[in-house]
Amino acid sequence: MNELPGRHPLRDLRVRLKRARRIVVFSGAGMSAESGIATFRDAQDGLWAHVDPMQWASEAGFRSDPPRVWAWYEQRRAAVRQSEPNAGHRALAAFSARHPGLLGIVTQNVDDLHQRAGSTEVIRLHGDLLADRWLEACPHAEATDAAQAPACEVDGGTPPRCRHCGNLRRPAVVWFGENLPYDALSAAEAAVSDADELLVVGTSGTVWPAAGLVVRARQAGAHVVVVNPEPTELDDEAHLVLTGTAARLLPRLFDPL
Ligand code: BJW
């Protein structure tokens, strides 16, 4: 059963945050929306408003047309490089700097805006948009002994390939049907299990197993707060739903009075 919000939910939450032993922020694409980065599922301008996600964010989609998918990722990389952290990212980083060890971030985001704002304790569940890796375990990429195989060489293609075996580079993100990085998911599970406050910011809560972290946190006793301008799949898990954007609400929660 969720709490009825008090007359001053923001003020009450600030008091809770002040008393908290461990705060975790679980963020999604909406966290970066006010930095100009498109969300995925926004009906108007989300990345997937007009395309089938499985054609873009799955291994099968990539294999079906590597240049098309690579070019889409290159556009998104350029948008991230040109963007800046917003007031929400900065409020979290500044709070962490004032209270070392109190706040951790578990993010589904593949941009680097939490890190560029100055947050150091960030667990990335879905990888790194700005990095890439081999599609297959490449014998040339893995070889350390030049006698075993010639050193791997990346050609200048789109996407780049290994000159020797044709293996492709791919974005170092987690696509549908792929396991999340084991270390990141384990660390995230431990972090949310230990939180007394969990703030769920800017995620629709539709993608698993990430969304399950909120269920886990609540079961482990955390006070769960959703921050989002729209309803989400996780609202029923929340003790409190704050309707508003990350860049507007997070400074009001975390900035010093
Ligand atoms: C604002 C705002 C503002 C706007 N301020 N807020 C259990 C049940 C059902 C399905 C599954 C299940 N377990 C696994 C699955 C399958 C699948 C899944 O979850 N499917 C569902 C969609 C049905 N999961 C997987 O495949 C995962 N892997 C896995 O489970 O491995 C095991 C396995 C192996 C083999 C076979 C099967 C399973 C992997 C998931 C990988 C997700 N990858 C993506 C793409 C990353 C690469 C890329 O960027 O291209 O990650 S999908 C995309 O969704 C991205 C995001 O991180 C993720 C979450 O999206 P997010 O962040 O919530 O964004 P939106 O757009 O949905 O929402 C934005 C929100 O912001 C909205 O609420 C707005 O209102 C709000 N907002 N402005 C605050 N200013």
Boltz pocket constraint, residues with backbone or C-beta under 6 A from the ligand:
constraints:
  - pocket:
      binder: B
      contacts: [[A, 27], [A, 28], [A, 29], [A, 30], [A, 31], [A, 33], [A, 34], [A, 39], [A, 40], [A, 41], [A, 42], [A, 46], [A, 56], [A, 57], [A, 108], [A, 109], [A, 110], [A, 126], [A, 173], [A, 174], [A, 175], [A, 176], [A, 177], [A, 178], [A, 179], [A, 180], [A, 201], [A, 202], [A, 203], [A, 204], [A, 205], [A, 206], [A, 207], [A, 208], [A, 209], [A, 227], [A, 228], [A, 229], [A, 230], [A, 231], [A, 232], [A, 244], [A, 245], [A, 246], [A, 247]]
      max_distance: 6.0
